[in-house]
Amino acid sequence: MHIGSNAFALGPAAASNKASTVMTEELFRIGDTAVSFVTLGSMALTFVGMLAVSWALRAGLRRALRKGSIEAAGGDLGVADRLIHYGFIVVGLTLALHLAGIKLGAVFTAGAVFAVGFGFAMQNIAQNFVSGVILLIERTIKPGDVLEIGTQIVKVMKMSIRATIVRTLDDEDIIVPNSTLVQSNVKNYTLEDNLYRVKVVVGVSYNSDLKLVREVLEKTTGDVTWRDQSFPPRVLLLNFGDSAVIYETSAWMHEPFNYRIAASDLRENIWLAFKRAGIVIALPQLDLHLPEPLGSNVSATLGGGLGQRRP
């Protein structure tokens, strides 16, 4: 009975040792590294952990993109999601193999040249992708904003993670890489609000009544229907030109993308108002003053020429 009791007492320990032996027993070898159940388990846990991190990051990215009004970016969101997923799969596999003791130096050395070439090829894509993320976080440019890029006034129609689609004043759609919006000077007319000052320059004759000119400009500018009533029209005498007294009249509006239509409407109203008030819009002219003897000879010559008629 005593011996049986000792045997029974040693039973669980023996079973534990046997299980431990099975778990650490070599299944196969990769190079100089022995692979066991413990090795496979650690690799699986590491890989699953990286998949969990990938899922959390992708879910956060999708929420951020929807919050930033970039959910309608076509297939770019799905492409970015898959790229992140595949990237974490590669990182997870690499980390799992490294923790398992499997040396990957030879593999990395063999693929070094390919990696460098692929990196150069993906440089612009990665740059635009990062720029898209920056635009998303800063929120300085949003769909519906009116921008000045270079010399063009455009309206943002759709933003994706790689590029932004804008529409010009001639209803032409342009695909602008996000890196251009981040690295270049871009004027955003609707960053804080959508107010825009419409300016019209007009020159009147030096014989005009300047007080009357100002009154007509102020009334005409104040009567346009598209003007924001919170801001009074502004009339400025800009300069004394060679042929005219130069005035600038301006008013605020709420649609920067339609400024050309508003400016055209204001010019037509000014033309009609000046006609009614008898104000002359000056044309370029040149006054030529000659010395008296030379001037008399020229006048006589011109007069004689004008008096002759061909038979």
C-alpha angles and dihedrals in degrees: 000000000000093000092048090052091054091048090050090049092053092049100087093044090051090049091050091050091048092051090048090050091050092049093050096038114120112254099178140330133246106199106308094340122098114218119212137166089270090054092049091047094052090047091050093049092049092048093047090049091054090048089053091051089048092051093049093048094048092048090051091048092051092050091048092049092050090048089050093052093248097117090104093062095122113228096340093090091053091047092051090047092052093045091055091046094050091044092056090046090056092045091046093051092046093049093045093052091046093051090048089059096250109144115229098178093108092050092049092047092051092050097042095097092047091048092053093049092046090049092055091047092051095044097099093041092051091046092053091045092053090045089053090053090049091052089048093053098041095043090205091135123040137169109282095030119133112226139182109220112181103318097333129097109216139171121226108239104170136000125207133177092261107030143004124232114218132180123222128217087263091058093253118145117224127190108221119191111237091234088065091057092048100042101037132068106263123182112214111199092187102042096114100006139347097248115132130179114228111207128195123186120205133173123215131193120272087239092063125112099248093200090056091046091055093047093050093047093048093049095044093048092045093053098058111115097222095057120116103242092211091073121055118224116265124219119190132181099225104183150329102255130197093261106012148025104254119223131182122202123185143177136184124248136178101229111067092177090063096049094117092057091047092048091049090051091050093049092052091050091049091050092052093043092051090050091054093046094046093241114152119223102219123239124208109274138170125212114207117200118192131186113269100253092044092043092053092050092048091048092049092048093048091044093051092047092051092049094056119089129195116242 
